[in-house]
Amino acid sequence: PLIGNGDFRNAECIELLKESAIVVTNPPFSLFREYVEQLIKYEKKFLIIGNNNAITYKEIFPLLKDNKMWLGYSANATMEFEVPDTYNFVPGKFRKDNAGKHYIKVPSISWFTNLDISKRHQDLILYRKYDPVKYPKYDNYDAINVDKVADIPEDYYEAIGVPITFLDKHNPEQFEILGGMTTTTITSNNYGYPFVNGKRIYARILIKRK
């Protein structure tokens, strides 16, 4: 039994963390940055749930880039979470089981981990051929734009901008992550939102074939 309220920042919870070998949990999404920082500080192995947009956080992206953390087997998926009866339910947006427990579905959820898994050592199968017309370069960075991970050309070895969903397929032995193109990943490797022919497009991760 805990003396305090169970906050992961409390001294008694930190002592329990120090005793652990692997942390498996669903941390509060609003404190995801701070929670991951604590796990890294105490050099813990972990398997945690977070919103997929956490990829673009300035505190999280460098860990992904430097292979200190990666996506697990389920990424950018819709998951179901049990919620208390006092939750403000929206009609048609929840489920109640036979035991009377309530559940809601939450989109864009991923597992984040630093436990090695076989998936991150599997090469992404590429079959597209580079075409300068189909793969225009960004106005503000010397890299070609690829809208779908499946469309990464097999014969191009310079910088490539891909959607953040690429990280679900990332094999660090096949690709190097160069940086990001967003406004939320404020790091030395962030180059601002990508523009193609004067039009701003969605956030991109910059990669290069090895």
N, C-alpha and C positions, 0 to 999 in steps of 0.2 A: 504493500500500500504506500502511496505517495503522501508526503506531508503537504506539498504545495499543490498547485492546480494542474500540473502535468505539462506546463509550457516547456518546450525543448530547450529554452534558454536558461531555465532554472538550474541552480548548482546541482541539485540532486539528480536531475535528468542528464546533465552533462557527465556526472559520475557513472551513471548507468551506461551512457554512450561509450565511455572509456573502456568499460568491461566487455562491450560487444565485439563480435567478429564481423558480422554482416548486418546491415540495417535494411529492413524491408518494410516500407510504410507508404502511406498516402498523406504527405505533409500539406498544410494549408497553402493553397495556390498563391495567396497574397503575400506569403512569407517564403516563397520558393527560393528566391535568391539567397536570403539569409540562412535558410536551412541547408542548402547545398554548400554554402561557404563554411558552415560548421562541420559538415561531413569531411570536406577537403582538409580543413584545419587539423582535425584529429585523425586524418589518414585512414578513414574507414572505407571498407567495401560496402556498396549499397545498391539497392534496387528500389527505385521510388517512382511514384506517379506524378506527372505534372502536365500542364497545358502545353500543347505543341508550340505555341508562340514563345515559350520560354527560350527556344532556340535563338531568338534574336536579342535576348537580354544581354546587356554589356557585361554582366557578371557571369553569364552562362556560355556565351558563344566562344570565348577564348578557351574554355575547358574542352569544348567539342573540337575546336580547331587543333588543339595540341594533344588530342587523343588521351585526355585525362577523364573523359566521360563520353558516352555514346548512347544511341537509342537502342532499346531492347527489342524483343521479338514483336511487340505490338506497338505500332506508332501511328499517330494521327488518326486514331480510331474513336468511335463513339462507345463510351462505357457507361454502365449503370451503377449508381451509388445509392446506398441506403441513407435516408434522411429522417430526422425526428418528426414526430406527429405535429410539432409546432411549426414546421416549415410552411412558408407561404406558397401553397400549391397553385399552379396555373392549370385550369381545366384541360384535360387531354394531354398533359405533359408529365404525368406521373403514373406509376403502377402500384397497386396494392396486392400483396400476396395473401395466401390463405391464413397466414398467421397474423395478418393485420399490419405488417410492416410496409412502409412506403419507399418507393424507389423512383429516382429521376434519371433521365439519360442526359449525358453531357458529351458534346462533340469535341473533336480535336484534342484527344488525350493520348499521351505517350508514356511509355516506360523509359526512364533514364537510369543508366547503370555504369559502373566501372568494372563489372565482372565480365571477363572475356567470354564471348559466345561465338559459336561457329559461323553465324551469319555474317559477322563483320570480316571474315576471311574469304568470303565467296566473291569472286569477280562478277561485276555487273556485265552481262552479255550485251555487247554493242554490235549494231549491224548497219547503222546509217552511214552515209558518205557525206563528207563535208562539201557544202555548196555555199559560196559567199552570198548568194541571193537568199537562200533559205535561212542562213545563219548570219544576220547582220551584226555589226559591232555596236557597242554602246557609244553614245555621244561623249560620255564622261569617263570612259575607261577602256583600255585596249584589251577587250575580250569579246568573244562572240556570245550572243544570247541564245539560250536553248530553253524553250517553254515547257518541255516535258522531259523527264529523266530518261525515258525510253528513246528519246531522239538525240541523245549525245552521240556525236559522230565518232566512229571507231578510228578514223585516220587523222585526227586533229590533236596536236600535242602542245598547243599554246593555251592561254587562259580561257576559261569557259565559265559563263554565268548560268547557274541552274537554280530551279526552285528549291526552297528549304526542305521540301519532301525528299530531296536527294539523300539527306542524312540517314534515312531509313535503309538505303542501299549502299552506304559508304563503306568501302574497303580501303583502309589506310595503306595497304600494300599496292593498291591499284591507282589511287588518286591522292593528291596533296591538296589540302584546303588552304587557299591563299588569303582569304578574307571574306568580308561580307559587303553587300550593297543595300543598306537600309538606313533609316534615320534613328533607329533605336539601339543598334549595336554600336555604341560609341567606343571604338577602340582604334588603335593605330592602324588597324587593317580594315577599317570601314571607309568606304568611298562615296557615301551618300546614295540616295535612291537612284536606281538605274534608269537611264533615258535611252530610247531607241527612236531615231528620227524625230526628235523633239517631244516624244510622248513618254511620260513616266509610266513604268510598269511595276509589277509587284517585286517585293524584296528578292534578292538573289544571293546565292553563295558562290564565291569564286573558287574554282577548282582547276587542277591541271593534272593531266595523265602523267604517271611515272613511267 
